[in-house]
Amino acid sequence: MGACIGNIAGPFFFKSEQAPGYKLGISAMLVANCLELILFVLFRIMFVRANKAKDRLAAERQEGSIPDSQETAFADLTDRQNPNFRYVY
């Protein structure tokens, strides 16, 4: 979705009166790339924390109380509901 919004809004930052340097357009691209990098780091931190929390919960539960991956594979569970789901990063 972000790429689509960027493709729509991006050309409006490149003003013909700023040619050939296009300072506004290049600045907007740099800001967008920096925000993208920050989002990647934040998502990684969130995924690591979620995986550690699920590992902790799995260790606290007794053996046999956690359904195996065959039981939860097609159970129509979200990533937060499925105790066997782990994020890959």
Gaussian input, Z-matrix of N, CA and C with variables (Angstrom, degrees):
# hf/3-21g

backbone

0 1
 N
 C     1     B1
 C     2     B2     1     A1
 N     3     B3     2     A2     1     D1
 C     4     B4     3     A3     2     D2
 C     5     B5     4     A4     3     D3
 N     6     B6     5     A5     4     D4
 C     7     B7     6     A6     5     D5
 C     8     B8     7     A7     6     D6
 N     9     B9     8     A8     7     D7
 C    10    B10     9     A9     8     D8
 C    11    B11    10    A10     9     D9
 N    12    B12    11    A11    10    D10
 C    13    B13    12    A12    11    D11
 C    14    B14    13    A13    12    D12
 N    15    B15    14    A14    13    D13
 C    16    B16    15    A15    14    D14
 C    17    B17    16    A16    15    D15
 N    18    B18    17    A17    16    D16
 C    19    B19    18    A18    17    D17
 C    20    B20    19    A19    18    D18
 N    21    B21    20    A20    19    D19
 C    22    B22    21    A21    20    D20
 C    23    B23    22    A22    21    D21
 N    24    B24    23    A23    22    D22
 C    25    B25    24    A24    23    D23
 C    26    B26    25    A25    24    D24
 N    27    B27    26    A26    25    D25
 C    28    B28    27    A27    26    D26
 C    29    B29    28    A28    27    D27
 N    30    B30    29    A29    28    D28
 C    31    B31    30    A30    29    D29
 C    32    B32    31    A31    30    D30
 N    33    B33    32    A32    31    D31
 C    34    B34    33    A33    32    D32
 C    35    B35    34    A34    33    D33
 N    36    B36    35    A35    34    D34
 C    37    B37    36    A36    35    D35
 C    38    B38    37    A37    36    D36
 N    39    B39    38    A38    37    D37
 C    40    B40    39    A39    38    D38
 C    41    B41    40    A40    39    D39
 N    42    B42    41    A41    40    D40
 C    43    B43    42    A42    41    D41
 C    44    B44    43    A43    42    D42
 N    45    B45    44    A44    43    D43
 C    46    B46    45    A45    44    D44
 C    47    B47    46    A46    45    D45
 N    48    B48    47    A47    46    D46
 C    49    B49    48    A48    47    D47
 C    50    B50    49    A49    48    D48
 N    51    B51    50    A50    49    D49
 C    52    B52    51    A51    50    D50
 C    53    B53    52    A52    51    D51
 N    54    B54    53    A53    52    D52
 C    55    B55    54    A54    53    D53
 C    56    B56    55    A55    54    D54
 N    57    B57    56    A56    55    D55
 C    58    B58    57    A57    56    D56
 C    59    B59    58    A58    57    D57
 N    60    B60    59    A59    58    D58
 C    61    B61    60    A60    59    D59
 C    62    B62    61    A61    60    D60
 N    63    B63    62    A62    61    D61
 C    64    B64    63    A63    62    D62
 C    65    B65    64    A64    63    D63
 N    66    B66    65    A65    64    D64
 C    67    B67    66    A66    65    D65
 C    68    B68    67    A67    66    D66
 N    69    B69    68    A68    67    D67
 C    70    B70    69    A69    68    D68
 C    71    B71    70    A70    69    D69
 N    72    B72    71    A71    70    D70
 C    73    B73    72    A72    71    D71
 C    74    B74    73    A73    72    D72
 N    75    B75    74    A74    73    D73
 C    76    B76    75    A75    74    D74
 C    77    B77    76    A76    75    D75
 N    78    B78    77    A77    76    D76
 C    79    B79    78    A78    77    D77
 C    80    B80    79    A79    78    D78
 N    81    B81    80    A80    79    D79
 C    82    B82    81    A81    80    D80
 C    83    B83    82    A82    81    D81
 N    84    B84    83    A83    82    D82
 C    85    B85    84    A84    83    D83
 C    86    B86    85    A85    84    D84
 N    87    B87    86    A86    85    D85
 C    88    B88    87    A87    86    D86
 C    89    B89    88    A88    87    D87
 N    90    B90    89    A89    88    D88
 C    91    B91    90    A90    89    D89
 C    92    B92    91    A91    90    D90
 N    93    B93    92    A92    91    D91
 C    94    B94    93    A93    92    D92
 C    95    B95    94    A94    93    D93
 N    96    B96    95    A95    94    D94
 C    97    B97    96    A96    95    D95
 C    98    B98    97    A97    96    D96
 N    99    B99    98    A98    97    D97
 C   100   B100    99    A99    98    D98
 C   101   B101   100   A100    99    D99
 N   102   B102   101   A101   100   D100
 C   103   B103   102   A102   101   D101
 C   104   B104   103   A103   102   D102
 N   105   B105   104   A104   103   D103
 C   106   B106   105   A105   104   D104
 C   107   B107   106   A106   105   D105
 N   108   B108   107   A107   106   D106
 C   109   B109   108   A108   107   D107
 C   110   B110   109   A109   108   D108
 N   111   B111   110   A110   109   D109
 C   112   B112   111   A111   110   D110
 C   113   B113   112   A112   111   D111
 N   114   B114   113   A113   112   D112
 C   115   B115   114   A114   113   D113
 C   116   B116   115   A115   114   D114
 N   117   B117   116   A116   115   D115
 C   118   B118   117   A117   116   D116
 C   119   B119   118   A118   117   D117
 N   120   B120   119   A119   118   D118
 C   121   B121   120   A120   119   D119
 C   122   B122   121   A121   120   D120
 N   123   B123   122   A122   121   D121
 C   124   B124   123   A123   122   D122
 C   125   B125   124   A124   123   D123
 N   126   B126   125   A125   124   D124
 C   127   B127   126   A126   125   D125
 C   128   B128   127   A127   126   D126
 N   129   B129   128   A128   127   D127
 C   130   B130   129   A129   128   D128
 C   131   B131   130   A130   129   D129
 N   132   B132   131   A131   130   D130
 C   133   B133   132   A132   131   D131
 C   134   B134   133   A133   132   D132
 N   135   B135   134   A134   133   D133
 C   136   B136   135   A135   134   D134
 C   137   B137   136   A136   135   D135
 N   138   B138   137   A137   136   D136
 C   139   B139   138   A138   137   D137
 C   140   B140   139   A139   138   D138
 N   141   B141   140   A140   139   D139
 C   142   B142   141   A141   140   D140
 C   143   B143   142   A142   141   D141
 N   144   B144   143   A143   142   D142
 C   145   B145   144   A144   143   D143
 C   146   B146   145   A145   144   D144
 N   147   B147   146   A146   145   D145
 C   148   B148   147   A147   146   D146
 C   149   B149   148   A148   147   D147
 N   150   B150   149   A149   148   D148
 C   151   B151   150   A150   149   D149
 C   152   B152   151   A151   150   D150
 N   153   B153   152   A152   151   D151
 C   154   B154   153   A153   152   D152
 C   155   B155   154   A154   153   D153
 N   156   B156   155   A155   154   D154
 C   157   B157   156   A156   155   D155
 C   158   B158   157   A157   156   D156
 N   159   B159   158   A158   157   D157
 C   160   B160   159   A159   158   D158
 C   161   B161   160   A160   159   D159
 N   162   B162   161   A161   160   D160
 C   163   B163   162   A162   161   D161
 C   164   B164   163   A163   162   D162
 N   165   B165   164   A164   163   D163
 C   166   B166   165   A165   164   D164
 C   167   B167   166   A166   165   D165
 N   168   B168   167   A167   166   D166
 C   169   B169   168   A168   167   D167
 C   170   B170   169   A169   168   D168
 N   171   B171   170   A170   169   D169
 C   172   B172   171   A171   170   D170
 C   173   B173   172   A172   171   D171
 N   174   B174   173   A173   172   D172
 C   175   B175   174   A174   173   D173
 C   176   B176   175   A175   174   D174
 N   177   B177   176   A176   175   D175
 C   178   B178   177   A177   176   D176
 C   179   B179   178   A178   177   D177
 N   180   B180   179   A179   178   D178
 C   181   B181   180   A180   179   D179
 C   182   B182   181   A181   180   D180
 N   183   B183   182   A182   181   D181
 C   184   B184   183   A183   182   D182
 C   185   B185   184   A184   183   D183
 N   186   B186   185   A185   184   D184
 C   187   B187   186   A186   185   D185
 C   188   B188   187   A187   186   D186
 N   189   B189   188   A188   187   D187
 C   190   B190   189   A189   188   D188
 C   191   B191   190   A190   189   D189
 N   192   B192   191   A191   190   D190
 C   193   B193   192   A192   191   D191
 C   194   B194   193   A193   192   D192
 N   195   B195   194   A194   193   D193
 C   196   B196   195   A195   194   D194
 C   197   B197   196   A196   195   D195
 N   198   B198   197   A197   196   D196
 C   199   B199   198   A198   197   D197
 C   200   B200   199   A199   198   D198
 N   201   B201   200   A200   199   D199
 C   202   B202   201   A201   200   D200
 C   203   B203   202   A202   201   D201
 N   204   B204   203   A203   202   D202
 C   205   B205   204   A204   203   D203
 C   206   B206   205   A205   204   D204
 N   207   B207   206   A206   205   D205
 C   208   B208   207   A207   206   D206
 C   209   B209   208   A208   207   D207
 N   210   B210   209   A209   208   D208
 C   211   B211   210   A210   209   D209
 C   212   B212   211   A211   210   D210
 N   213   B213   212   A212   211   D211
 C   214   B214   213   A213   212   D212
 C   215   B215   214   A214   213   D213
 N   216   B216   215   A215   214   D214
 C   217   B217   216   A216   215   D215
 C   218   B218   217   A217   216   D216
 N   219   B219   218   A218   217   D217
 C   220   B220   219   A219   218   D218
 C   221   B221   220   A220   219   D219
 N   222   B222   221   A221   220   D220
 C   223   B223   222   A222   221   D221
 C   224   B224   223   A223   222   D222
 N   225   B225   224   A224   223   D223
 C   226   B226   225   A225   224   D224
 C   227   B227   226   A226   225   D225
 N   228   B228   227   A227   226   D226
 C   229   B229   228   A228   227   D227
 C   230   B230   229   A229   228   D228
 N   231   B231   230   A230   229   D229
 C   232   B232   231   A231   230   D230
 C   233   B233   232   A232   231   D231
 N   234   B234   233   A233   232   D232
 C   235   B235   234   A234   233   D233
 C   236   B236   235   A235   234   D234
 N   237   B237   236   A236   235   D235
 C   238   B238   237   A237   236   D236
 C   239   B239   238   A238   237   D237
 N   240   B240   239   A239   238   D238
 C   241   B241   240   A240   239   D239
 C   242   B242   241   A241   240   D240
 N   243   B243   242   A242   241   D241
 C   244   B244   243   A243   242   D242
 C   245   B245   244   A244   243   D243
 N   246   B246   245   A245   244   D244
 C   247   B247   246   A246   245   D245
 C   248   B248   247   A247   246   D246
 N   249   B249   248   A248   247   D247
 C   250   B250   249   A249   248   D248
 C   251   B251   250   A250   249   D249
 N   252   B252   251   A251   250   D250
 C   253   B253   252   A252   251   D251
 C   254   B254   253   A253   252   D252
 N   255   B255   254   A254   253   D253
 C   256   B256   255   A255   254   D254
 C   257   B257   256   A256   255   D255
 N   258   B258   257   A257   256   D256
 C   259   B259   258   A258   257   D257
 C   260   B260   259   A259   258   D258
 N   261   B261   260   A260   259   D259
 C   262   B262   261   A261   260   D260
 C   263   B263   262   A262   261   D261
 N   264   B264   263   A263   262   D262
 C   265   B265   264   A264   263   D263
 C   266   B266   265   A265   264   D264

   B1=1.4390
   B2=1.5333
   B3=1.3377
   B4=1.4628
   B5=1.5135
   B6=1.3288
   B7=1.4635
   B8=1.5225
   B9=1.3193
   B10=1.4727
   B11=1.5259
   B12=1.3134
   B13=1.4661
   B14=1.5260
   B15=1.3365
   B16=1.4614
   B17=1.5073
   B18=1.3318
   B19=1.4646
   B20=1.5256
   B21=1.3131
   B22=1.4673
   B23=1.5261
   B24=1.3387
   B25=1.4623
   B26=1.5236
   B27=1.3271
   B28=1.4642
   B29=1.5128
   B30=1.3187
   B31=1.4709
   B32=1.5289
   B33=1.3270
   B34=1.4553
   B35=1.5321
   B36=1.3322
   B37=1.4603
   B38=1.5244
   B39=1.3068
   B40=1.4624
   B41=1.5345
   B42=1.3257
   B43=1.4672
   B44=1.5256
   B45=1.3233
   B46=1.4682
   B47=1.5249
   B48=1.3268
   B49=1.4598
   B50=1.5361
   B51=1.3298
   B52=1.4605
   B53=1.5241
   B54=1.3144
   B55=1.4673
   B56=1.5139
   B57=1.2624
   B58=1.4561
   B59=1.5345
   B60=1.3448
   B61=1.4654
   B62=1.5094
   B63=1.3274
   B64=1.4600
   B65=1.5275
   B66=1.3317
   B67=1.4690
   B68=1.5254
   B69=1.3129
   B70=1.4628
   B71=1.5287
   B72=1.3047
   B73=1.4631
   B74=1.5201
   B75=1.3355
   B76=1.4591
   B77=1.5250
   B78=1.3219
   B79=1.4647
   B80=1.5254
   B81=1.3198
   B82=1.4666
   B83=1.5219
   B84=1.3292
   B85=1.4649
   B86=1.5296
   B87=1.3215
   B88=1.4616
   B89=1.5280
   B90=1.3207
   B91=1.4687
   B92=1.5279
   B93=1.3179
   B94=1.4620
   B95=1.5313
   B96=1.3292
   B97=1.4627
   B98=1.5225
   B99=1.3152
   B100=1.4656
   B101=1.5245
   B102=1.3246
   B103=1.4711
   B104=1.5237
   B105=1.3130
   B106=1.4607
   B107=1.5249
   B108=1.3093
   B109=1.4537
   B110=1.5294
   B111=1.3183
   B112=1.4590
   B113=1.5288
   B114=1.3280
   B115=1.4622
   B116=1.5254
   B117=1.3257
   B118=1.4638
   B119=1.5199
   B120=1.3319
   B121=1.4620
   B122=1.5295
   B123=1.3252
   B124=1.4635
   B125=1.5288
   B126=1.3283
   B127=1.4660
   B128=1.5223
   B129=1.3186
   B130=1.4690
   B131=1.5228
   B132=1.3213
   B133=1.4660
   B134=1.5253
   B135=1.3254
   B136=1.4700
   B137=1.5273
   B138=1.3253
   B139=1.4606
   B140=1.5211
   B141=1.3208
   B142=1.4645
   B143=1.5206
   B144=1.3198
   B145=1.4720
   B146=1.5272
   B147=1.3211
   B148=1.4672
   B149=1.5225
   B150=1.3286
   B151=1.4621
   B152=1.5251
   B153=1.3285
   B154=1.4626
   B155=1.5220
   B156=1.3227
   B157=1.4629
   B158=1.5233
   B159=1.3248
   B160=1.4687
   B161=1.5265
   B162=1.3265
   B163=1.4608
   B164=1.5280
   B165=1.3223
   B166=1.4536
   B167=1.5272
   B168=1.3299
   B169=1.4693
   B170=1.5207
   B171=1.3151
   B172=1.4597
   B173=1.5182
   B174=1.3254
   B175=1.4593
   B176=1.5196
   B177=1.3278
   B178=1.4656
   B179=1.5235
   B180=1.3173
   B181=1.4623
   B182=1.5147
   B183=1.3073
   B184=1.4637
   B185=1.5130
   B186=1.3215
   B187=1.4600
   B188=1.5197
   B189=1.3052
   B190=1.4592
   B191=1.5126
   B192=1.3353
   B193=1.4604
   B194=1.5275
   B195=1.3237
   B196=1.4603
   B197=1.5202
   B198=1.3111
   B199=1.4644
   B200=1.5275
   B201=1.3153
   B202=1.4634
   B203=1.5208
   B204=1.3124
   B205=1.4617
   B206=1.5262
   B207=1.3288
   B208=1.4645
   B209=1.5254
   B210=1.3229
   B211=1.4662
   B212=1.5275
   B213=1.3153
   B214=1.4650
   B215=1.5206
   B216=1.3201
   B217=1.4647
   B218=1.5250
   B219=1.3185
   B220=1.4650
   B221=1.5197
   B222=1.3133
   B223=1.4637
   B224=1.5205
   B225=1.3210
   B226=1.4611
   B227=1.5323
   B228=1.3454
   B229=1.4501
   B230=1.5267
   B231=1.3247
   B232=1.4621
   B233=1.5227
   B234=1.3171
   B235=1.4626
   B236=1.5252
   B237=1.2960
   B238=1.4675
   B239=1.5249
   B240=1.3071
   B241=1.4549
   B242=1.5244
   B243=1.3139
   B244=1.4582
   B245=1.5255
   B246=1.3450
   B247=1.4673
   B248=1.5226
   B249=1.3145
   B250=1.4596
   B251=1.5188
   B252=1.3172
   B253=1.4684
   B254=1.5194
   B255=1.3312
   B256=1.4499
   B257=1.5268
   B258=1.3284
   B259=1.4614
   B260=1.5162
   B261=1.3286
   B262=1.4507
   B263=1.5135
   B264=1.3049
   B265=1.4631
   B266=1.4964
   A1=110.07
   A2=115.82
   A3=119.37
   A4=112.15
   A5=116.75
   A6=120.36
   A7=111.02
   A8=116.55
   A9=119.86
   A10=111.15
   A11=116.50
   A12=120.11
   A13=110.11
   A14=116.21
   A15=119.90
   A16=112.86
   A17=116.85
   A18=120.22
   A19=112.14
   A20=116.58
   A21=120.14
   A22=110.53
   A23=117.07
   A24=120.79
   A25=113.27
   A26=117.58
   A27=121.88
   A28=115.79
   A29=119.09
   A30=119.29
   A31=114.31
   A32=118.00
   A33=120.20
   A34=112.31
   A35=117.50
   A36=121.10
   A37=112.41
   A38=117.60
   A39=121.46
   A40=108.48
   A41=115.38
   A42=122.46
   A43=109.33
   A44=116.33
   A45=120.39
   A46=111.54
   A47=118.58
   A48=119.86
   A49=112.34
   A50=118.33
   A51=121.52
   A52=112.35
   A53=117.89
   A54=121.74
   A55=109.61
   A56=122.62
   A57=128.96
   A58=113.01
   A59=118.70
   A60=120.78
   A61=114.60
   A62=117.48
   A63=123.78
   A64=111.68
   A65=116.18
   A66=120.59
   A67=112.16
   A68=117.97
   A69=120.84
   A70=111.03
   A71=117.19
   A72=121.06
   A73=112.58
   A74=116.20
   A75=119.99
   A76=110.25
   A77=117.07
   A78=120.33
   A79=110.95
   A80=116.70
   A81=120.27
   A82=111.03
   A83=117.12
   A84=120.28
   A85=110.83
   A86=117.43
   A87=120.80
   A88=111.75
   A89=116.62
   A90=120.29
   A91=110.49
   A92=117.60
   A93=121.15
   A94=111.22
   A95=117.27
   A96=120.22
   A97=111.74
   A98=118.10
   A99=121.20
   A100=110.91
   A101=117.18
   A102=120.24
   A103=111.29
   A104=116.55
   A105=120.94
   A106=110.85
   A107=117.59
   A108=121.71
   A109=111.03
   A110=116.64
   A111=120.96
   A112=110.38
   A113=117.29
   A114=120.37
   A115=111.43
   A116=117.97
   A117=120.60
   A118=111.23
   A119=116.70
   A120=120.59
   A121=110.56
   A122=117.28
   A123=120.40
   A124=111.91
   A125=117.08
   A126=119.82
   A127=110.94
   A128=117.38
   A129=119.65
   A130=110.42
   A131=117.31
   A132=120.78
   A133=110.17
   A134=116.84
   A135=120.31
   A136=111.47
   A137=117.62
   A138=121.09
   A139=111.60
   A140=117.53
   A141=120.68
   A142=110.12
   A143=117.30
   A144=121.01
   A145=111.63
   A146=116.97
   A147=119.97
   A148=110.60
   A149=117.88
   A150=120.79
   A151=111.35
   A152=116.98
   A153=119.92
   A154=111.58
   A155=117.06
   A156=120.46
   A157=111.05
   A158=117.94
   A159=120.67
   A160=111.03
   A161=117.30
   A162=120.33
   A163=110.79
   A164=116.53
   A165=121.49
   A166=110.90
   A167=116.70
   A168=120.25
   A169=111.45
   A170=116.80
   A171=120.16
   A172=110.96
   A173=117.23
   A174=120.74
   A175=111.64
   A176=117.35
   A177=121.23
   A178=112.29
   A179=116.27
   A180=119.36
   A181=110.55
   A182=114.49
   A183=118.59
   A184=109.92
   A185=115.31
   A186=120.82
   A187=109.29
   A188=116.95
   A189=121.51
   A190=114.20
   A191=117.99
   A192=118.89
   A193=111.83
   A194=116.67
   A195=120.38
   A196=107.78
   A197=117.68
   A198=118.83
   A199=110.41
   A200=115.48
   A201=117.83
   A202=109.93
   A203=115.55
   A204=120.13
   A205=112.24
   A206=118.25
   A207=120.49
   A208=111.20
   A209=116.99
   A210=120.54
   A211=112.52
   A212=116.93
   A213=119.65
   A214=113.58
   A215=118.24
   A216=120.88
   A217=112.20
   A218=117.53
   A219=120.91
   A220=111.57
   A221=116.81
   A222=121.64
   A223=113.00
   A224=118.72
   A225=123.36
   A226=111.15
   A227=115.30
   A228=122.00
   A229=109.18
   A230=115.34
   A231=119.16
   A232=109.03
   A233=116.07
   A234=119.65
   A235=111.62
   A236=118.37
   A237=121.02
   A238=111.94
   A239=118.20
   A240=121.30
   A241=112.72
   A242=117.73
   A243=122.10
   A244=109.74
   A245=118.23
   A246=119.61
   A247=113.30
   A248=118.47
   A249=121.58
   A250=113.97
   A251=117.13
   A252=120.35
   A253=110.30
   A254=116.67
   A255=122.65
   A256=108.11
   A257=115.00
   A258=119.81
   A259=109.38
   A260=116.57
   A261=122.62
   A262=107.25
   A263=116.72
   A264=120.54
   A265=110.92
   D1=-39.45
   D2=178.96
   D3=-62.80
   D4=-38.33
   D5=178.70
   D6=-65.04
   D7=-39.69
   D8=178.72
   D9=-65.22
   D10=-43.52
   D11=178.17
   D12=-63.57
   D13=-41.53
   D14=178.05
   D15=-63.25
   D16=-37.80
   D17=178.52
   D18=-68.05
   D19=-30.34
   D20=178.26
   D21=-78.84
   D22=-46.36
   D23=-174.11
   D24=-82.62
   D25=-27.94
   D26=-174.35
   D27=-52.84
   D28=-48.91
   D29=-177.72
   D30=-61.76
   D31=-22.70
   D32=180.00
   D33=-71.73
   D34=-15.81
   D35=179.06
   D36=-86.35
   D37=-13.08
   D38=-179.81
   D39=-99.25
   D40=93.35
   D41=-177.81
   D42=-85.27
   D43=137.56
   D44=-177.98
   D45=-65.73
   D46=-28.35
   D47=179.96
   D48=-73.79
   D49=-10.54
   D50=177.77
   D51=-96.50
   D52=3.57
   D53=-178.33
   D54=-62.34
   D55=149.36
   D56=-3.66
   D57=-91.49
   D58=0.99
   D59=-175.76
   D60=-80.96
   D61=-34.06
   D62=-179.72
   D63=46.95
   D64=57.28
   D65=-176.81
   D66=-60.74
   D67=-41.93
   D68=-179.87
   D69=-64.75
   D70=-44.67
   D71=-178.70
   D72=-64.77
   D73=-43.93
   D74=179.71
   D75=-68.34
   D76=-38.62
   D77=177.17
   D78=-63.04
   D79=-41.81
   D80=178.67
   D81=-63.39
   D82=-38.68
   D83=178.29
   D84=-65.85
   D85=-41.31
   D86=178.68
   D87=-64.18
   D88=-42.86
   D89=177.90
   D90=-62.68
   D91=-43.34
   D92=179.45
   D93=-63.41
   D94=-40.77
   D95=178.46
   D96=-66.89
   D97=-37.81
   D98=176.84
   D99=-65.66
   D100=-42.35
   D101=176.82
   D102=-62.95
   D103=-38.17
   D104=177.86
   D105=-63.09
   D106=-42.91
   D107=178.53
   D108=-62.87
   D109=-42.55
   D110=178.13
   D111=-62.24
   D112=-42.01
   D113=178.68
   D114=-63.86
   D115=-39.62
   D116=177.63
   D117=-60.52
   D118=-43.41
   D119=179.55
   D120=-65.77
   D121=-43.23
   D122=179.03
   D123=-63.22
   D124=-42.38
   D125=178.03
   D126=-63.15
   D127=-40.12
   D128=178.97
   D129=-62.51
   D130=-44.49
   D131=178.81
   D132=-60.66
   D133=-43.37
   D134=179.33
   D135=-63.65
   D136=-41.52
   D137=-179.33
   D138=-67.72
   D139=-40.11
   D140=178.05
   D141=-63.17
   D142=-44.95
   D143=179.30
   D144=-63.42
   D145=-41.82
   D146=179.88
   D147=-64.95
   D148=-41.04
   D149=178.16
   D150=-64.33
   D151=-42.07
   D152=178.71
   D153=-64.54
   D154=-39.23
   D155=178.26
   D156=-64.26
   D157=-41.74
   D158=178.43
   D159=-67.80
   D160=-36.92
   D161=176.42
   D162=-64.58
   D163=-40.38
   D164=178.36
   D165=-63.79
   D166=-44.82
   D167=178.65
   D168=-64.45
   D169=-38.32
   D170=179.46
   D171=-66.09
   D172=-36.20
   D173=178.93
   D174=-70.76
   D175=-31.35
   D176=-179.26
   D177=-74.94
   D178=-29.93
   D179=-179.20
   D180=-73.61
   D181=153.55
   D182=178.40
   D183=-74.51
   D184=154.22
   D185=178.57
   D186=-61.12
   D187=133.66
   D188=179.19
   D189=94.74
   D190=-16.86
   D191=179.97
   D192=-83.95
   D193=-17.61
   D194=178.08
   D195=-88.60
   D196=123.16
   D197=177.41
   D198=-64.97
   D199=141.99
   D200=-179.94
   D201=-74.63
   D202=170.93
   D203=-174.13
   D204=-65.72
   D205=-24.37
   D206=177.63
   D207=-67.24
   D208=-34.49
   D209=-179.63
   D210=-76.21
   D211=-32.24
   D212=-176.18
   D213=-98.31
   D214=-5.46
   D215=-174.63
   D216=-61.40
   D217=-41.91
   D218=-177.40
   D219=-119.13
   D220=31.99
   D221=-176.42
   D222=-90.68
   D223=7.06
   D224=179.18
   D225=57.07
   D226=50.02
   D227=178.29
   D228=-107.18
   D229=148.75
   D230=174.96
   D231=-79.24
   D232=173.25
   D233=179.38
   D234=-63.44
   D235=-30.42
   D236=178.80
   D237=-79.12
   D238=-29.50
   D239=-179.37
   D240=-81.61
   D241=-30.46
   D242=-175.97
   D243=-79.44
   D244=115.49
   D245=-178.53
   D246=-70.62
   D247=-15.59
   D248=-179.67
   D249=-95.53
   D250=-4.80
   D251=-178.20
   D252=-77.89
   D253=134.09
   D254=173.90
   D255=-131.33
   D256=140.02
   D257=177.34
   D258=-75.25
   D259=144.40
   D260=175.51
   D261=-109.13
   D262=128.42
   D263=-178.05
   D264=-135.88

